[in-house]
Amino acid sequence: MTTKKSAYAQAGVDIAAGQRATELIKTAVHATFGPEVLSGVGSFGGLFDISKLKGLAEPVLVASTDGVGTKTMVAAALDSWDTIGQDIVNHCLNDILVQGAEPLFFLDYVASSKLDPEKIAAVVGGAAQACRAAGCALLGGETAEMPGVYQPGELDLVGTIIGVVDKANIIDGSRIQPGDAILGLLSTGLHTNGYTLARTALHGLDWQTAHPALGQSIGEALLAVHRPYLAELRQLWEAGVEVRGLAHITGGGLLDNPLRIFPTGIGAVLHWGSWPVPPLFSLIQQRAQVPEQEMFHVFNMGLGLLVVVPAEQAALVQQILGDAIFLVGEMVRGERQVTIV
């Protein structure tokens, strides 16, 4: 006897596939749970006990939502799904980190035209891995099957993170002064921005075998995991460094993102050549004939996070973080802009 597909399955939505995806991710998700998590996978809402926040004088919740953009199309082209889950967690983590927040929990949203349980499990497994590394619970999420909205074989990935900071410790750039030092923590590559231009520039090249200019394949360089900076910032805070400003370099590159924290009447000068730049950026620029100014406007150009400290503490920061950080510029009095010289 042949079992007839349900009307919903014939329309393009497979409930059984969704249930299998949930089963596949349970172990990875549960591994991120601490005693604060009071609900399991499958609950209508995630429950998180915030009683430990009583130890803070004035706890402030910090929230951020973002996506990995068309980096998902690179994952689809290479059929490699275990890194973009890490990307979305680390991207969101860095976005609240720049305000001084520590992560509490994370929520993910994965949508595609047709659910592939193993693919979903790989993506969510990556998110769980990054959450565990950050001490952050993967509290819940949503897996959606929407034929007609998404292209076959591809998916969309979005995340939301909730963190906390004591009000007195919020970092908003208001204490930045002319003469402050700007130090940069290196990126692993594009992170999660500029992939539409990168894919266009590198179209037609072999993405699978090692490229002589990169020392790895183009696909590996494009899928390099977005780097989290929580561990480095914890080291600075524990050492008593006065971090006056932090800028996560995402969409808008080195020219737009730092402006979010600049006080009125203060700008920044960055010194080109003071930090190493991954060769992937040069390859993209050469292939697409992108003007240098536009490269700085689209990409992080090798700097994933800018750290602003008093000039007299720059040497201490370098002593603490060593080769992981570079002195790349200084804050100056003048227009609220970034000048690269």
C-alpha positions in Angstrom: 0.0 0.0 0.0 1.4 3.4 -1.0 1.2 6.1 1.6 -0.1 9.3 0.2 1.7 12.5 1.0 -0.2 15.0 3.1 -1.6 18.0 1.4 0.9 20.2 3.3 3.8 18.0 2.1 2.5 18.2 -1.5 2.4 22.0 -1.1 6.1 21.9 -0.2 6.3 21.8 3.6 7.5 18.6 5.3 6.5 18.5 9.0 8.4 15.3 9.5 11.7 16.9 8.3 11.2 19.7 10.8 10.7 17.2 13.6 13.9 15.3 12.5 15.9 18.5 12.4 14.8 19.3 16.0 15.8 15.9 17.2 19.2 16.2 15.5 20.0 19.5 17.2 18.9 18.6 20.7 22.2 17.3 22.0 24.2 20.3 20.7 21.7 22.8 22.1 21.5 21.2 25.5 25.3 21.3 25.7 25.0 25.1 26.0 22.7 25.0 28.9 23.7 26.1 32.4 21.6 26.0 35.5 20.0 29.3 34.5 18.2 27.6 31.6 14.8 26.4 32.9 13.3 25.1 29.6 14.3 22.5 27.0 14.3 22.3 23.2 10.8 22.4 21.9 9.3 24.7 24.5 7.1 27.5 23.2 9.5 30.0 24.9 12.9 29.8 26.4 13.2 30.3 30.2 16.3 31.9 31.7 16.8 32.6 35.4 18.2 36.1 35.8 18.5 36.0 39.6 22.3 36.1 39.3 22.0 39.7 37.9 21.1 40.8 41.5 24.9 41.0 42.0 25.0 44.0 39.6 24.3 47.4 40.9 22.2 48.5 37.9 22.0 45.7 35.4 21.2 46.8 31.8 20.1 44.2 29.2 21.8 44.7 25.8 20.2 43.1 22.7 21.3 42.7 19.1 19.9 41.0 16.0 21.8 40.3 12.8 22.3 37.9 9.9 25.2 36.4 7.9 23.9 37.9 4.7 25.0 36.2 1.4 27.8 34.3 3.1 25.1 31.6 3.1 25.4 31.5 -0.7 29.1 30.6 -0.3 28.2 27.9 2.1 25.6 26.6 -0.4 28.1 26.8 -3.3 30.6 24.7 -1.3 28.0 22.6 0.4 29.7 23.4 3.7 27.4 24.3 6.6 29.3 23.9 9.8 30.8 27.4 10.0 28.0 29.9 9.4 26.3 29.0 12.7 29.5 30.1 14.4 29.5 33.3 12.3 26.1 34.5 13.4 26.8 33.9 17.1 30.2 35.6 17.0 28.8 38.5 15.0 26.0 39.2 17.4 28.4 38.6 20.4 30.8 41.3 19.2 27.9 43.7 18.6 27.0 43.7 22.3 30.6 43.4 23.5 31.4 46.8 22.1 29.0 48.3 24.7 30.7 46.3 27.5 28.1 43.5 27.7 28.6 39.9 28.6 26.4 37.4 26.8 23.5 35.6 28.5 21.6 33.7 25.8 21.2 33.5 22.0 18.3 32.7 19.7 18.6 31.5 16.1 16.3 31.6 13.0 17.1 29.2 10.1 14.8 29.3 7.0 14.9 27.5 3.7 12.7 26.5 0.8 13.0 22.8 1.8 14.2 21.5 5.1 17.3 19.3 5.0 17.6 18.0 8.6 21.3 17.3 8.4 22.1 20.7 6.9 20.1 22.4 9.7 21.8 20.3 12.3 25.2 21.4 10.9 24.3 25.1 11.1 22.8 24.9 14.5 25.6 22.7 15.7 28.0 25.5 14.7 25.9 28.0 16.6 26.0 25.8 19.7 29.7 25.4 19.4 30.2 29.2 19.4 27.7 29.6 22.3 29.6 27.1 24.4 32.9 28.9 23.8 31.3 32.2 24.9 29.5 30.8 27.9 26.2 31.7 26.3 23.0 29.5 26.3 21.5 28.7 22.9 18.0 29.2 24.5 15.8 28.7 21.5 15.1 29.4 17.9 13.0 28.7 14.8 13.4 26.5 11.8 11.1 27.6 8.9 10.3 25.9 5.6 9.1 28.4 3.1 9.0 27.2 -0.5 8.7 30.1 -2.9 10.4 32.6 -0.6 13.9 31.1 -0.6 15.9 29.6 -3.5 16.3 25.8 -3.6 19.5 24.6 -1.9 20.0 27.9 0.0 19.0 29.1 3.4 18.7 32.3 5.5 20.3 32.6 9.0 19.6 35.2 11.6 20.4 35.4 15.3 19.5 37.5 18.3 21.6 37.8 21.4 20.8 39.1 24.9 23.6 40.2 27.2 24.0 42.3 30.3 26.2 45.1 31.5 26.3 47.1 34.8 25.1 50.6 33.9 28.3 52.2 35.2 30.3 50.0 32.9 28.5 50.8 29.6 31.0 51.7 26.9 29.5 54.3 24.5 32.5 56.3 23.3 31.6 59.4 25.4 34.9 59.4 27.2 37.0 59.3 24.0 39.4 62.3 23.8 41.8 63.6 21.2 45.2 61.9 21.5 43.7 58.5 22.6 45.3 55.5 21.0 43.4 53.2 18.5 44.4 49.6 18.5 43.1 47.0 16.2 42.3 43.3 16.7 42.7 41.4 13.5 39.9 39.8 11.5 40.0 36.3 10.1 38.9 37.7 6.7 35.6 39.1 5.5 33.8 38.0 8.6 30.1 38.4 7.6 30.1 41.5 5.3 30.9 42.3 1.7 30.0 38.9 0.3 27.9 40.1 -2.6 30.9 42.1 -3.9 33.3 39.3 -3.1 31.3 36.6 -4.8 31.0 38.8 -7.9 34.7 39.6 -7.9 35.8 35.9 -7.5 33.2 34.4 -9.8 34.7 32.0 -12.3 37.7 31.1 -10.3 38.4 27.7 -8.7 37.2 27.9 -5.2 38.1 24.3 -4.3 41.9 24.1 -4.7 44.6 26.1 -2.9 45.2 29.5 -4.5 48.8 30.6 -4.6 48.1 34.1 -3.3 46.1 32.8 -0.4 47.9 29.7 0.8 44.4 28.1 1.0 41.4 27.7 -1.3 39.2 30.7 -2.0 36.3 28.8 -0.5 38.2 28.3 2.8 39.2 31.9 2.9 35.6 33.0 2.3 34.2 30.7 4.9 36.7 31.6 7.6 34.8 32.0 10.8 33.9 35.4 12.1 36.2 36.0 15.0 34.8 36.7 18.5 36.7 39.1 20.7 35.2 38.4 24.1 38.3 36.6 25.5 40.6 39.5 24.6 38.3 42.2 26.1 38.0 40.2 29.3 41.8 40.2 29.6 41.8 44.0 29.2 39.0 44.6 31.7 40.6 42.3 34.2 43.9 44.2 33.9 42.1 47.5 34.6 42.6 49.0 31.2 40.3 52.0 30.6 38.6 51.0 27.4 37.0 54.2 26.2 35.5 53.0 22.9 35.0 49.8 20.9 33.9 49.5 17.2 33.0 46.2 15.6 33.9 46.6 11.9 30.9 45.2 10.0 28.8 46.6 7.1 30.2 50.1 6.3 33.8 48.9 6.9 36.4 51.0 8.5 34.9 54.3 7.4 31.4 54.1 8.8 31.4 51.8 11.8 33.9 53.8 14.1 31.7 56.9 13.7 29.0 55.3 15.8 31.2 55.9 18.9 32.9 59.2 18.1 31.9 62.2 20.2 31.1 65.5 18.4 34.3 67.3 17.2 36.5 64.2 17.3 37.7 62.1 14.4 40.2 59.4 13.8 43.4 58.8 11.8 44.3 55.2 10.8 47.8 54.5 9.4 47.6 52.2 6.4 50.3 49.6 6.6 50.3 49.4 10.5 48.5 46.1 10.5 48.7 42.9 8.3 45.9 42.6 5.7 44.7 39.1 4.6 45.5 38.6 0.9 41.9 37.8 0.1 41.2 41.6 0.1 43.8 42.3 -2.5 42.5 39.5 -4.7 39.0 40.9 -4.5 40.2 44.4 -5.3 42.3 43.3 -8.2 39.7 41.1 -9.8 36.9 43.7 -9.5 39.0 46.8 -9.9 37.6 48.3 -6.7 38.9 51.7 -5.7 40.8 51.7 -2.5 38.3 54.1 -0.8 35.5 51.7 -1.6 37.4 48.8 -0.2 37.6 50.6 3.1 33.9 51.4 2.9 32.8 47.8 2.2 35.2 45.6 4.1 37.0 45.4 7.5 40.3 45.2 5.6 41.8 43.0 8.3 40.6 44.8 11.4 37.6 43.2 13.1 37.5 45.4 16.2 38.9 48.8 17.1 39.8 49.5 20.7 40.3 53.1 21.9 42.3 53.6 25.1 44.2 56.5 26.7 47.6 56.8 24.9 49.5 56.0 28.0 47.8 52.6 28.2 48.5 51.5 24.6 51.8 49.8 25.6 50.0 47.9 28.4 47.3 46.7 26.0 50.0 45.4 23.6 51.8 43.8 26.5 48.6 41.9 27.5 47.5 40.8 24.1 50.9 40.6 22.3 50.8 39.9 18.6 47.0 39.7 18.6 46.7 43.5 18.6 48.3 46.4 16.6 48.6 50.1 17.3 46.8 51.4 14.2 45.9 55.1 14.8 44.9 57.9 17.1 41.9 60.1 17.9 42.2 63.7 16.7 40.3 66.9 17.1 38.3 67.8 14.0 35.6 66.4 11.8 33.8 63.3 12.9 35.3 61.1 10.3 37.9 58.4 9.7 40.9 59.4 7.7 43.3 56.7 6.4 46.8 57.9 5.6 
